[in-house]
């Protein structure tokens, strides 16, 4: 499973990354968590508001920080 957090390093982006890492650890899943900070790559995906959360190449949340429980649910549904 590949999970990507897209954002330039704002507080919300950092918070989303921490929640994703916490969710992965609590669920005990094997996942590659990648932080994408390159503006060109973010805009090429059509993201106009960050942070954004991609799981296995699919946008799951854009422009907001989902709750820990919501992130866990997103990860479970992608398994």
N, C-alpha and C positions, 0 to 999 in steps of 0.2 A: 504494500500500500504506500502511495506517495501522497503526502500532505504538504501543501504549499501555503505559506502565509505571505501575501503580497502587501508591501507597504514600504515607505521610505524611512521608517524609523520613528514615527510619531508615538506618543504614549499609547494610543489605542492599538497600534500595530504591535508594540511590545507586549501589551496586555494579552492580545489575541495569541501571540506566539507562546506566552507562558501558559495560557489555558489549554492550548493544543497539546503542549508537552505534558501537562498535568493529566489531561484526558487519556493520552496514549499510555502513560504510566499506570493510571488507575485501571484502565481496561486490560492492560497486559498484552496489547497487540504489538506486532512487529510492524513498524512504519518508519519510512524515511521522511523526516520533517525538514523542509527546506524553506529558508527565508529568502524571498525574492525582493531585492531592493532596487533593481535596475529600472529606472523610469521608462526607458524604451520598451522593455519587455512587458511592463505593467500596462502601458498604453496600447501596445500591440494586441493585448488580450481584450481591449475595449473597456478596461476598468477606468472609470472616471472618479470614483471615490474609494479611498482606502480606509481601513484595511479590507482585504479580500481573502477568502478562504477557499482553496481548491482542494478537492479530494479526488485522487485518481484522474486528474485533468478536468474535473467538472466543478464549475463555480457553485459553491454551497451558500456563501454569504458574501455580500458586497456592501461596503460603506457602513458596516456596523460590527460590533463585537458580540457574537452570540454567547449565551451563558454556557457554563461548563456542562450542564446537563444536555443542552442542545448540541454542543459539539460532540459529546459522547454518542448521542443519538445519530448524528450524521456519520460518525465513524462506524458505528454498528451497522447502519444501513448500507455502507459501502463494502462491508466484509463479504 
